[in-house]
Amino acid sequence: MTDTLHPQVAALLARYRRELRDTRPSDALDARISRLVAAERKVLPRRRSLLRRVSFWAAAAGLAALAIVAGILIGMRLERGTATRMAQETALPADFSLWPTDSVALQIPAEYSAQGTLVAVDPNVHSTGKRYWIDVVVSNDGTVRIDRIVPAETSQQKGSPDGITLQRP
């Protein structure tokens, strides 16, 4: 190092140098070192044998497999119980059906708009456009479907004068 030391570092190094100079070997330290060197070497515990290590990991794997099987069995039992309980809790009334059993048919007059789509029109207002009848069926399950679209000239107008006919199949 060619740079000068910081004054505090230089002071610490000078103090350390003085303490090293004052240190002398002692007879007590030499005796302690001699006893340690002459003492009989203690036998370190032997490493576990390969068989013990393998048996430990085999037992751990077996317990893990047993825990997995128990979890699966408990889950299956809970799942089966939940399905039965849910079926009992959500029992539907006898008159309830998932299939549409009641529906209403509507016959709606329509004409083509300027955008090229069929739009519902007032049946009492006659225009020069081509008129169609749209049969719409609304079921009790909430589904709505267009049953058919027919030109008004070729079909026979059924229903009331407003063009809407309620029907029950």
OpenMM code with the backbone's topology and positions (N, CA, C; nanometers):
from openmm import Vec3, app, unit

residues = "MET THR ASP THR LEU HIS PRO GLN VAL ALA ALA LEU LEU ALA ARG TYR ARG ARG GLU LEU ARG ASP THR ARG PRO SER ASP ALA LEU ASP ALA ARG ILE SER ARG LEU VAL ALA ALA GLU ARG LYS VAL LEU PRO ARG ARG ARG SER LEU LEU ARG ARG VAL SER PHE TRP ALA ALA ALA ALA GLY LEU ALA ALA LEU ALA ILE VAL ALA GLY ILE LEU ILE GLY MET ARG LEU GLU ARG GLY THR ALA THR ARG MET ALA GLN GLU THR ALA LEU PRO ALA ASP PHE SER LEU TRP PRO THR ASP SER VAL ALA LEU GLN ILE PRO ALA GLU TYR SER ALA GLN GLY THR LEU VAL ALA VAL ASP PRO ASN VAL HIS SER THR GLY LYS ARG TYR TRP ILE ASP VAL VAL VAL SER ASN ASP GLY THR VAL ARG ILE ASP ARG ILE VAL PRO ALA GLU THR SER GLN GLN LYS GLY SER PRO ASP GLY ILE THR LEU GLN ARG PRO".split()
positions = [
    Vec3(0.0842, -0.1174, 0.0000),
    Vec3(0.0000, 0.0000, 0.0000),
    Vec3(0.0884, 0.1234, 0.0000),
    Vec3(0.0673, 0.2049, -0.0939),
    Vec3(0.1466, 0.3266, -0.1037),
    Vec3(0.0742, 0.4462, -0.0463),
    Vec3(-0.0579, 0.4331, -0.0264),
    Vec3(-0.1357, 0.5439, 0.0281),
    Vec3(-0.1143, 0.5527, 0.1792),
    Vec3(-0.1297, 0.6675, 0.2307),
    Vec3(-0.1204, 0.6847, 0.3758),
    Vec3(-0.2489, 0.6358, 0.4379),
    Vec3(-0.2393, 0.5789, 0.5573),
    Vec3(-0.3554, 0.5241, 0.6269),
    Vec3(-0.4355, 0.6347, 0.6931),
    Vec3(-0.5592, 0.6047, 0.7128),
    Vec3(-0.6455, 0.6962, 0.7873),
    Vec3(-0.5891, 0.7073, 0.9291),
    Vec3(-0.5956, 0.8220, 0.9907),
    Vec3(-0.5342, 0.8382, 1.1231),
    Vec3(-0.5903, 0.7428, 1.2287),
    Vec3(-0.7220, 0.7115, 1.2240),
    Vec3(-0.7785, 0.6193, 1.3229),
    Vec3(-0.7302, 0.4774, 1.2996),
    Vec3(-0.7220, 0.4367, 1.1728),
    Vec3(-0.6729, 0.3025, 1.1407),
    Vec3(-0.5261, 0.2912, 1.1819),
    Vec3(-0.4481, 0.3933, 1.1572),
    Vec3(-0.3070, 0.3910, 1.1958),
    Vec3(-0.2937, 0.3782, 1.3464),
    Vec3(-0.3788, 0.4473, 1.4220),
    Vec3(-0.3725, 0.4393, 1.5683),
    Vec3(-0.4085, 0.2999, 1.6160),
    Vec3(-0.5102, 0.2379, 1.5557),
    Vec3(-0.5485, 0.1009, 1.5938),
    Vec3(-0.4381, 0.0007, 1.5620),
    Vec3(-0.3740, 0.0168, 1.4478),
    Vec3(-0.2652, -0.0740, 1.4114),
    Vec3(-0.1472, -0.0589, 1.5064),
    Vec3(-0.1183, 0.0610, 1.5493),
    Vec3(-0.0072, 0.0831, 1.6429),
    Vec3(-0.0369, 0.0190, 1.7770),
    Vec3(-0.1625, 0.0298, 1.8238),
    Vec3(-0.2003, -0.0333, 1.9505),
    Vec3(-0.1920, -0.1850, 1.9403),
    Vec3(-0.2363, -0.2412, 1.8271),
    Vec3(-0.2295, -0.3863, 1.8057),
    Vec3(-0.0842, -0.4334, 1.8037),
    Vec3(0.0020, -0.3585, 1.7399),
    Vec3(0.1443, -0.3923, 1.7338),
    Vec3(0.2042, -0.3955, 1.8749),
    Vec3(0.1700, -0.3004, 1.9604),
    Vec3(0.2214, -0.2961, 2.0977),
    Vec3(0.1740, -0.4167, 2.1771),
    Vec3(0.0449, -0.4545, 2.1597),
    Vec3(-0.0078, -0.5681, 2.2356),
    Vec3(0.0553, -0.6985, 2.1906),
    Vec3(0.0819, -0.7134, 2.0611),
    Vec3(0.1498, -0.8345, 2.0137),
    Vec3(0.2920, -0.8428, 2.0687),
    Vec3(0.3609, -0.7298, 2.0810),
    Vec3(0.4972, -0.7274, 2.1318),
    Vec3(0.5008, -0.7665, 2.2795),
    Vec3(0.3959, -0.7315, 2.3537),
    Vec3(0.3917, -0.7604, 2.4970),
    Vec3(0.3497, -0.9040, 2.5256),
    Vec3(0.2946, -0.9749, 2.4282),
    Vec3(0.2479, -1.1105, 2.4501),
    Vec3(0.3669, -1.2052, 2.4508),
    Vec3(0.3716, -1.2920, 2.5579),
    Vec3(0.4791, -1.3896, 2.5692),
    Vec3(0.4159, -1.5266, 2.5856),
    Vec3(0.4799, -1.6323, 2.5394),
    Vec3(0.4263, -1.7665, 2.5612),
    Vec3(0.4200, -1.7982, 2.7106),
    Vec3(0.3153, -1.8734, 2.7473),
    Vec3(0.3018, -1.9078, 2.8890),
    Vec3(0.3172, -2.0570, 2.9065),
    Vec3(0.3552, -2.0980, 3.0246),
    Vec3(0.3718, -2.2408, 3.0546),
    Vec3(0.2360, -2.3101, 3.0606),
    Vec3(0.1328, -2.2402, 3.1056),
    Vec3(-0.0003, -2.3003, 3.1166),
    Vec3(-0.0551, -2.3343, 2.9778),
    Vec3(-0.0312, -2.2446, 2.8829),
    Vec3(-0.0797, -2.2706, 2.7474),
    Vec3(-0.0063, -2.3882, 2.6870),
    Vec3(0.1233, -2.3963, 2.7065),
    Vec3(0.1995, -2.5094, 2.6541),
    Vec3(0.1517, -2.6397, 2.7152),
    Vec3(0.1226, -2.6432, 2.8435),
    Vec3(0.0771, -2.7655, 2.9110),
    Vec3(-0.0595, -2.8080, 2.8561),
    Vec3(-0.1473, -2.7139, 2.8348),
    Vec3(-0.2799, -2.7466, 2.7818),
    Vec3(-0.2696, -2.8065, 2.6420),
    Vec3(-0.1837, -2.7499, 2.5592),
    Vec3(-0.1660, -2.8017, 2.4235),
    Vec3(-0.1083, -2.9429, 2.4288),
    Vec3(-0.0118, -2.9677, 2.5174),
    Vec3(0.0491, -3.1007, 2.5303),
    Vec3(-0.0539, -3.2037, 2.5730),
    Vec3(-0.1418, -3.1674, 2.6679),
    Vec3(-0.2448, -3.2610, 2.7115),
    Vec3(-0.3404, -3.2958, 2.5984),
    Vec3(-0.3789, -3.1972, 2.5186),
    Vec3(-0.4706, -3.2233, 2.4073),
    Vec3(-0.4068, -3.3135, 2.3026),
    Vec3(-0.2780, -3.2944, 2.2775),
    Vec3(-0.2108, -3.3759, 2.1765),
    Vec3(-0.1924, -3.5176, 2.2278),
    Vec3(-0.1623, -3.5337, 2.3556),
    Vec3(-0.1355, -3.6658, 2.4124),
    Vec3(-0.2626, -3.7427, 2.4439),
    Vec3(-0.3754, -3.6776, 2.4505),
    Vec3(-0.5010, -3.7445, 2.4890),
    Vec3(-0.5412, -3.8464, 2.3838),
    Vec3(-0.6146, -3.9456, 2.4316),
    Vec3(-0.6614, -4.0502, 2.3418),
    Vec3(-0.7738, -3.9956, 2.2550),
    Vec3(-0.7705, -4.0348, 2.1347),
    Vec3(-0.8699, -3.9855, 2.0402),
    Vec3(-1.0052, -4.0488, 2.0701),
    Vec3(-1.1087, -3.9628, 2.0801),
    Vec3(-1.2430, -4.0147, 2.1040),
    Vec3(-1.2978, -4.0699, 1.9742),
    Vec3(-1.3720, -4.1771, 1.9861),
    Vec3(-1.4314, -4.2398, 1.8686),
    Vec3(-1.5554, -4.1600, 1.8295),
    Vec3(-1.5550, -4.1133, 1.7080),
    Vec3(-1.6708, -4.0403, 1.6561),
    Vec3(-1.7826, -4.1386, 1.6264),
    Vec3(-1.9075, -4.0950, 1.6421),
    Vec3(-2.0173, -4.1884, 1.6106),
    Vec3(-2.0117, -4.2290, 1.4637),
    Vec3(-2.0332, -4.3583, 1.4428),
    Vec3(-2.0265, -4.4098, 1.3070),
    Vec3(-2.1475, -4.3638, 1.2282),
    Vec3(-2.1271, -4.3500, 1.1029),
    Vec3(-2.2379, -4.3121, 1.0165),
    Vec3(-2.3362, -4.4273, 1.0087),
    Vec3(-2.4627, -4.3911, 0.9933),
    Vec3(-2.5653, -4.4950, 0.9837),
    Vec3(-2.5401, -4.5836, 0.8639),
    Vec3(-2.5745, -4.7043, 0.8830),
    Vec3(-2.5546, -4.7980, 0.7730),
    Vec3(-2.6571, -4.7707, 0.6632),
    Vec3(-2.6267, -4.8205, 0.5477),
    Vec3(-2.7133, -4.8015, 0.4321),
    Vec3(-2.8511, -4.8624, 0.4572),
    Vec3(-2.8539, -4.9770, 0.5248),
    Vec3(-2.9806, -5.0446, 0.5513),
    Vec3(-3.0718, -4.9589, 0.6400),
    Vec3(-3.0142, -4.8925, 0.7411),
    Vec3(-3.0955, -4.8087, 0.8281),
    Vec3(-3.1508, -4.6882, 0.7524),
    Vec3(-3.0703, -4.6298, 0.6660),
    Vec3(-3.1183, -4.5148, 0.5888),
    Vec3(-3.2301, -4.5543, 0.4937),
    Vec3(-3.2134, -4.6670, 0.4260),
    Vec3(-3.3159, -4.7128, 0.3318),
    Vec3(-3.4444, -4.7473, 0.4062),
    Vec3(-3.4324, -4.8113, 0.5215),
    Vec3(-3.5533, -4.8482, 0.5960),
    Vec3(-3.6276, -4.7236, 0.6452),
    Vec3(-3.5539, -4.6191, 0.6815),
    Vec3(-3.6194, -4.4943, 0.7229),
    Vec3(-3.7018, -4.4362, 0.6085),
    Vec3(-3.6431, -4.4267, 0.4898),
    Vec3(-3.7150, -4.3684, 0.3764),
    Vec3(-3.8282, -4.4593, 0.3300),
    Vec3(-3.8116, -4.5915, 0.3420),
    Vec3(-3.9196, -4.6831, 0.3054),
    Vec3(-4.0382, -4.6658, 0.4000),
    Vec3(-4.0105, -4.6490, 0.5292),
    Vec3(-4.1185, -4.6277, 0.6252),
    Vec3(-4.1895, -4.4951, 0.5969),
    Vec3(-4.1136, -4.3913, 0.5640),
    Vec3(-4.1741, -4.2621, 0.5325),
    Vec3(-4.2623, -4.2720, 0.4084),
    Vec3(-4.2166, -4.3421, 0.3057),
    Vec3(-4.2956, -4.3589, 0.1839),
    Vec3(-4.4221, -4.4400, 0.2117),
    Vec3(-4.4116, -4.5423, 0.2947),
    Vec3(-4.5285, -4.6226, 0.3305),
    Vec3(-4.6330, -4.5413, 0.4046),
    Vec3(-4.5891, -4.4582, 0.4995),
    Vec3(-4.6835, -4.3722, 0.5712),
    Vec3(-4.7497, -4.2707, 0.4777),
    Vec3(-4.6726, -4.2177, 0.3835),
    Vec3(-4.7294, -4.1234, 0.2873),
    Vec3(-4.8349, -4.1919, 0.2001),
    Vec3(-4.8060, -4.3132, 0.1548),
    Vec3(-4.9028, -4.3871, 0.0730),
    Vec3(-5.0289, -4.4177, 0.1526),
    Vec3(-5.0116, -4.4539, 0.2797),
    Vec3(-5.1264, -4.4825, 0.3650),
    Vec3(-5.2116, -4.3571, 0.3842),
    Vec3(-5.1492, -4.2412, 0.4011),
    Vec3(-5.2228, -4.1160, 0.4165),
    Vec3(-5.2987, -4.0813, 0.2889),
    Vec3(-5.2381, -4.1049, 0.1736),
    Vec3(-5.3047, -4.0767, 0.0460),
    Vec3(-5.4270, -4.1660, 0.0280),
    Vec3(-5.4130, -4.2950, 0.0571),
    Vec3(-5.5251, -4.3887, 0.0435),
    Vec3(-5.6379, -4.3499, 0.1386),
    Vec3(-5.6031, -4.3130, 0.2620),
    Vec3(-5.7058, -4.2713, 0.3580),
    Vec3(-5.7772, -4.1464, 0.3082),
    Vec3(-5.7041, -4.0516, 0.2524),
    Vec3(-5.7658, -3.9308, 0.1993),
    Vec3(-5.8614, -3.9598, 0.0849),
    Vec3(-5.8214, -4.0500, -0.0031),
    Vec3(-5.9078, -4.0866, -0.1164),
    Vec3(-6.0355, -4.1538, -0.0667),
    Vec3(-6.0226, -4.2469, 0.0280),
    Vec3(-6.1407, -4.3160, 0.0796),
    Vec3(-6.2349, -4.2199, 0.1521),
    Vec3(-6.1796, -4.1316, 0.2317),
    Vec3(-6.2631, -4.0338, 0.3011),
    Vec3(-6.3324, -3.9429, 0.1997),
    Vec3(-6.2612, -3.8994, 0.0967),
    Vec3(-6.3202, -3.8142, -0.0058),
    Vec3(-6.4319, -3.8850, -0.0816),
    Vec3(-6.4118, -4.0132, -0.1117),
    Vec3(-6.5171, -4.0881, -0.1817),
    Vec3(-6.6419, -4.0993, -0.0947),
    Vec3(-6.6229, -4.1252, 0.0337),
    Vec3(-6.7378, -4.1380, 0.1230),
    Vec3(-6.8110, -4.0046, 0.1345),
    Vec3(-6.7358, -3.8959, 0.1458),
    Vec3(-6.7994, -3.7638, 0.1533),
    Vec3(-6.8737, -3.7310, 0.0248),
    Vec3(-6.8138, -3.7645, -0.0890),
    Vec3(-6.8774, -3.7355, -0.2177),
    Vec3(-7.0069, -3.8132, -0.2337),
    Vec3(-7.0061, -3.9393, -0.1950),
    Vec3(-7.1286, -4.0188, -0.2056),
    Vec3(-7.2359, -3.9675, -0.1114),
    Vec3(-7.1965, -3.9295, 0.0078),
    Vec3(-7.2927, -3.8760, 0.1051),
    Vec3(-7.3500, -3.7440, 0.0601),
    Vec3(-7.2671, -3.6597, -0.0011),
    Vec3(-7.3126, -3.5296, -0.0490),
    Vec3(-7.4132, -3.5462, -0.1621),
    Vec3(-7.3888, -3.6383, -0.2525),
    Vec3(-7.4809, -3.6590, -0.3647),
    Vec3(-7.6165, -3.7065, -0.3142),
    Vec3(-7.6166, -3.7984, -0.2187),
    Vec3(-7.7433, -3.8488, -0.1650),
    Vec3(-7.8169, -3.7390, -0.0904),
    Vec3(-7.7427, -3.6639, -0.0077),
    Vec3(-7.8050, -3.5573, 0.0699),
    Vec3(-7.8589, -3.4480, -0.0221),
    Vec3(-7.7835, -3.4138, -0.1259),
    Vec3(-7.8307, -3.3104, -0.2186),
    Vec3(-7.9547, -3.3566, -0.2927),
    Vec3(-7.9596, -3.4840, -0.3283),
    Vec3(-8.0775, -3.5358, -0.3981),
    Vec3(-8.2000, -3.5276, -0.3071),
    Vec3(-8.1802, -3.5528, -0.1778),
    Vec3(-8.2923, -3.5438, -0.0847),
    Vec3(-8.3344, -3.3995, -0.0625),
    Vec3(-8.2360, -3.3079, -0.0541),
    Vec3(-8.2668, -3.1681, -0.0279),
    Vec3(-8.3311, -3.1002, -0.1485),
    Vec3(-8.2927, -3.1406, -0.2685),
    Vec3(-8.3429, -3.0743, -0.3883),
    Vec3(-8.4509, -3.1572, -0.4571),
    Vec3(-8.5259, -3.2326, -0.3794),
    Vec3(-8.6337, -3.3111, -0.4383),
    Vec3(-8.7359, -3.2147, -0.4985),
    Vec3(-8.7690, -3.2375, -0.6235),
    Vec3(-8.8594, -3.1483, -0.6963),
    Vec3(-9.0029, -3.1902, -0.6729),
    Vec3(-9.0942, -3.0945, -0.6768),
    Vec3(-9.2347, -3.1315, -0.6626),
    Vec3(-9.2775, -3.2218, -0.7782),
    Vec3(-9.3833, -3.2968, -0.7545),
    Vec3(-9.4278, -3.3954, -0.8537),
    Vec3(-9.4728, -3.3308, -0.9841),
    Vec3(-9.5278, -3.2089, -0.9773),
    Vec3(-9.5779, -3.1458, -1.0990),
    Vec3(-9.4703, -3.0666, -1.1734),
    Vec3(-9.3473, -3.0669, -1.1226),
    Vec3(-9.2390, -2.9921, -1.1874),
    Vec3(-9.1706, -3.0807, -1.2908),
    Vec3(-9.1408, -3.0232, -1.4063),
    Vec3(-9.0742, -3.0978, -1.5123),
    Vec3(-8.9619, -3.0128, -1.5688),
    Vec3(-8.8534, -3.0762, -1.6015),
    Vec3(-8.7425, -3.0048, -1.6638),
    Vec3(-8.7670, -2.9839, -1.8133),
    Vec3(-8.8616, -3.0552, -1.8680),
    Vec3(-8.8934, -3.0418, -2.0096),
    Vec3(-9.0142, -2.9517, -2.0243),
    Vec3(-9.0174, -2.8732, -2.1306),
    Vec3(-9.1325, -2.7839, -2.1467),
    Vec3(-9.2614, -2.8627, -2.1656),
    Vec3(-9.3548, -2.8392, -2.0764),
    Vec3(-9.4838, -2.9088, -2.0870),
    Vec3(-9.5936, -2.8135, -2.1295),
    Vec3(-9.5667, -2.6849, -2.1226),
    Vec3(-9.6671, -2.5866, -2.1586),
    Vec3(-9.5974, -2.4797, -2.2411),
    Vec3(-9.6563, -2.4400, -2.3482),
    Vec3(-9.5951, -2.3362, -2.4310),
    Vec3(-9.7048, -2.2518, -2.4949),
    Vec3(-9.6634, -2.1330, -2.5389),
    Vec3(-9.7547, -2.0381, -2.6023),
    Vec3(-9.6972, -2.0038, -2.7389),
    Vec3(-9.7809, -2.0068, -2.8412),
    Vec3(-9.7376, -1.9708, -2.9763),
    Vec3(-9.7899, -1.8315, -3.0086),
    Vec3(-9.7032, -1.7469, -3.0562),
    Vec3(-9.7406, -1.6113, -3.0963),
    Vec3(-9.7194, -1.5981, -3.2460),
    Vec3(-9.8135, -1.5333, -3.3131),
    Vec3(-9.7971, -1.5071, -3.4554),
    Vec3(-9.7815, -1.3566, -3.4695),
    Vec3(-9.6651, -1.3141, -3.5168),
    Vec3(-9.6302, -1.1726, -3.5209),
    Vec3(-9.6095, -1.1309, -3.6660),
    Vec3(-9.6725, -1.0187, -3.7097),
    Vec3(-9.6481, -0.9703, -3.8455),
    Vec3(-9.5138, -0.8962, -3.8501),
    Vec3(-9.4436, -0.9103, -3.9618),
    Vec3(-9.3131, -0.8454, -3.9748),
    Vec3(-9.2904, -0.8058, -4.1188),
    Vec3(-9.2026, -0.7068, -4.1383),
    Vec3(-9.1609, -0.6631, -4.2709),
    Vec3(-9.0101, -0.6424, -4.2677),
    Vec3(-8.9506, -0.6415, -4.3882),
    Vec3(-8.8078, -0.6133, -4.3971),
    Vec3(-8.7836, -0.4643, -4.3742),
    Vec3(-8.6820, -0.4334, -4.2937),
    Vec3(-8.6465, -0.2935, -4.2705),
    Vec3(-8.5441, -0.2505, -4.3753),
    Vec3(-8.5041, -0.1229, -4.3689),
    Vec3(-8.4044, -0.0711, -4.4635),
    Vec3(-8.2695, -0.1386, -4.4438),
    Vec3(-8.2453, -0.1905, -4.3227),
    Vec3(-8.1177, -0.2591, -4.2956),
    Vec3(-8.1196, -0.4047, -4.3414),
    Vec3(-8.2329, -0.4512, -4.3882),
    Vec3(-8.2423, -0.5872, -4.4395),
    Vec3(-8.2775, -0.6908, -4.3344),
    Vec3(-8.3348, -0.6471, -4.2235),
    Vec3(-8.3749, -0.7399, -4.1186),
    Vec3(-8.5253, -0.7376, -4.1033),
    Vec3(-8.5811, -0.8469, -4.0546),
    Vec3(-8.7243, -0.8529, -4.0283),
    Vec3(-8.7533, -0.7826, -3.8971),
    Vec3(-8.8506, -0.6924, -3.8995),
    Vec3(-8.8924, -0.6221, -3.7785),
    Vec3(-9.0431, -0.6340, -3.7644),
    Vec3(-9.0885, -0.6399, -3.6385),
    Vec3(-9.2321, -0.6488, -3.6118),
    Vec3(-9.2986, -0.5173, -3.6495),
    Vec3(-9.4191, -0.5265, -3.7081),
    Vec3(-9.4929, -0.4067, -3.7499),
    Vec3(-9.6341, -0.4144, -3.6943),
    Vec3(-9.7030, -0.3016, -3.7008),
    Vec3(-9.8422, -0.2961, -3.6588),
    Vec3(-9.9269, -0.3668, -3.7642),
    Vec3(-10.0058, -0.4653, -3.7257),
    Vec3(-10.0833, -0.5404, -3.8256),
    Vec3(-10.1939, -0.4582, -3.8908),
    Vec3(-10.2385, -0.3497, -3.8274),
    Vec3(-10.3473, -0.2684, -3.8825),
    Vec3(-10.2982, -0.1663, -3.9842),
    Vec3(-10.1683, -0.1380, -3.9852),
    Vec3(-10.1125, -0.0420, -4.0804),
    Vec3(-10.0640, -0.1209, -4.2013),
    Vec3(-10.1159, -0.0860, -4.3158),
    Vec3(-10.0761, -0.1566, -4.4378),
    Vec3(-9.9728, -0.0729, -4.5111),
    Vec3(-9.8640, -0.1362, -4.5473),
    Vec3(-9.7587, -0.0665, -4.6214),
    Vec3(-9.7358, -0.1393, -4.7532),
    Vec3(-9.6499, -0.0824, -4.8360),
    Vec3(-9.6241, -0.1422, -4.9671),
    Vec3(-9.5198, -0.2530, -4.9599),
    Vec3(-9.4531, -0.2684, -4.8431),
    Vec3(-9.3504, -0.3727, -4.8295),
    Vec3(-9.4124, -0.5103, -4.8195),
    Vec3(-9.3295, -0.6099, -4.8406),
    Vec3(-9.3779, -0.7475, -4.8327),
    Vec3(-9.3878, -0.7867, -4.6861),
    Vec3(-9.5029, -0.8416, -4.6479),
    Vec3(-9.5302, -0.8761, -4.5095),
    Vec3(-9.5128, -1.0264, -4.4889),
    Vec3(-9.4633, -1.0613, -4.3683),
    Vec3(-9.4413, -1.2012, -4.3292),
    Vec3(-9.5078, -1.2252, -4.1945),
    Vec3(-9.5401, -1.3516, -4.1692),
    Vec3(-9.5887, -1.3934, -4.0388),
    Vec3(-9.4787, -1.4758, -3.9734),
    Vec3(-9.4450, -1.4361, -3.8492),
    Vec3(-9.3420, -1.5094, -3.7746),
    Vec3(-9.4126, -1.5819, -3.6609),
    Vec3(-9.3994, -1.7139, -3.6578),
    Vec3(-9.4565, -1.7928, -3.5492),
    Vec3(-9.3480, -1.8129, -3.4429),
    Vec3(-9.3717, -1.7574, -3.3223),
    Vec3(-9.2775, -1.7656, -3.2105),
    Vec3(-9.3397, -1.8525, -3.1031),
    Vec3(-9.2640, -1.9454, -3.0480),
    Vec3(-9.3120, -2.0341, -2.9422),
    Vec3(-9.2329, -2.0049, -2.8150),
    Vec3(-9.3044, -1.9722, -2.7065),
    Vec3(-9.2437, -1.9472, -2.5752),
    Vec3(-9.2877, -2.0604, -2.4840),
    Vec3(-9.1897, -2.1326, -2.4265),
    Vec3(-9.2206, -2.2479, -2.3413),
    Vec3(-9.2102, -2.2101, -2.1944),
    Vec3(-9.2636, -2.2980, -2.1081),
    Vec3(-9.2629, -2.2684, -1.9646),
    Vec3(-9.1239, -2.2773, -1.9033),
    Vec3(-9.0277, -2.3333, -1.9717),
    Vec3(-8.8919, -2.3378, -1.9177),
    Vec3(-8.8121, -2.2126, -1.9542),
    Vec3(-8.8766, -2.1167, -2.0214),
    Vec3(-8.8118, -1.9900, -2.0533),
    Vec3(-8.7493, -1.9840, -2.1911),
    Vec3(-8.7573, -2.0904, -2.2681),
    Vec3(-8.6979, -2.0879, -2.4018),
    Vec3(-8.7933, -2.0211, -2.5005),
    Vec3(-8.7339, -1.9505, -2.5939),
    Vec3(-8.8097, -1.8845, -2.7003),
    Vec3(-8.7501, -1.9312, -2.8318),
    Vec3(-8.8376, -1.9721, -2.9254),
    Vec3(-8.7852, -2.0148, -3.0541),
    Vec3(-8.8786, -1.9695, -3.1648),
    Vec3(-8.8177, -1.9426, -3.2782),
    Vec3(-8.8975, -1.9073, -3.3954),
    Vec3(-8.9338, -2.0383, -3.4639),
    Vec3(-9.0634, -2.0614, -3.4748),
    Vec3(-9.1099, -2.1869, -3.5315),
    Vec3(-9.1045, -2.1830, -3.6836),
    Vec3(-9.1532, -2.0744, -3.7416),
    Vec3(-9.1482, -2.0620, -3.8877),
    Vec3(-9.1751, -1.9181, -3.9277),
    Vec3(-9.1339, -1.8850, -4.0507),
    Vec3(-9.1598, -1.7538, -4.1110),
    Vec3(-9.2209, -1.7801, -4.2475),
    Vec3(-9.3399, -1.7262, -4.2691),
    Vec3(-9.4082, -1.7497, -4.3969),
    Vec3(-9.4562, -1.6161, -4.4527),
    Vec3(-9.4574, -1.6012, -4.5867),
    Vec3(-9.5109, -1.4780, -4.6460),
    Vec3(-9.6594, -1.4648, -4.6139),
    Vec3(-9.7056, -1.3427, -4.5926),
    Vec3(-9.8446, -1.3180, -4.5520),
    Vec3(-9.9434, -1.3478, -4.6638),
    Vec3(-9.9021, -1.3338, -4.7907),
    Vec3(-9.9960, -1.3566, -4.9013),
    Vec3(-10.0303, -1.5042, -4.9163),
    Vec3(-9.9314, -1.5923, -4.8921),
    Vec3(-9.9561, -1.7343, -4.9149),
    Vec3(-10.0159, -1.8014, -4.7925),
    Vec3(-10.0036, -1.7386, -4.6784),
    Vec3(-10.0563, -1.8029, -4.5580),
    Vec3(-10.1952, -1.7506, -4.5285),
    Vec3(-10.2661, -1.8282, -4.4578),
    Vec3(-10.3973, -1.7826, -4.4165),
    Vec3(-10.3789, -1.7188, -4.2800),
    Vec3(-10.4314, -1.5985, -4.2677),
    Vec3(-10.4128, -1.5288, -4.1410),
    Vec3(-10.4997, -1.5963, -4.0377),
    Vec3(-10.4312, -1.6420, -3.9322),
    Vec3(-10.5096, -1.7000, -3.8262),
    Vec3(-10.4981, -1.6098, -3.7050),
    Vec3(-10.5943, -1.6143, -3.6212),
    Vec3(-10.5870, -1.5364, -3.4999),
    Vec3(-10.6682, -1.4098, -3.5069),
    Vec3(-10.6429, -1.3274, -3.4093),
    Vec3(-10.7184, -1.2037, -3.3949),
    Vec3(-10.6659, -1.0977, -3.4887),
    Vec3(-10.7360, -0.9858, -3.5050),
    Vec3(-10.6964, -0.8830, -3.6001),
    Vec3(-10.5622, -0.8160, -3.5671),
    Vec3(-10.5181, -0.8252, -3.4421),
    Vec3(-10.3896, -0.7615, -3.4117),
    Vec3(-10.2718, -0.8479, -3.4547),
    Vec3(-10.2943, -0.9675, -3.5012),
    Vec3(-10.1882, -1.0535, -3.5533),
    Vec3(-10.1236, -1.1423, -3.4501),
    Vec3(-10.1627, -1.1320, -3.3252),
    Vec3(-10.1024, -1.2159, -3.2210),
    Vec3(-10.2050, -1.3189, -3.1772),
    Vec3(-10.1641, -1.4436, -3.1845),
    Vec3(-10.2548, -1.5530, -3.1486),
    Vec3(-10.1910, -1.6325, -3.0360),
    Vec3(-10.2623, -1.6520, -2.9300),
    Vec3(-10.2135, -1.7337, -2.8186),
    Vec3(-10.2678, -1.8735, -2.8364),
    Vec3(-10.1798, -1.9710, -2.8288),
    Vec3(-10.2208, -2.1090, -2.8483),
    Vec3(-10.1585, -2.1948, -2.7391),
    Vec3(-10.2269, -2.2996, -2.7041),
    Vec3(-10.1710, -2.3997, -2.6126),
    Vec3(-10.1700, -2.5324, -2.6855),
    Vec3(-10.0507, -2.5900, -2.7004),
    Vec3(-10.0446, -2.7177, -2.7736),
    Vec3(-10.1057, -2.8316, -2.6960),
] * unit.nanometer
topology = app.Topology()
chain = topology.addChain("A")
for resn in residues:
    res = topology.addResidue(resn, chain)
    for name in ("N", "CA", "C"):
        topology.addAtom(name, app.Element.getBySymbol(name[0]), res)
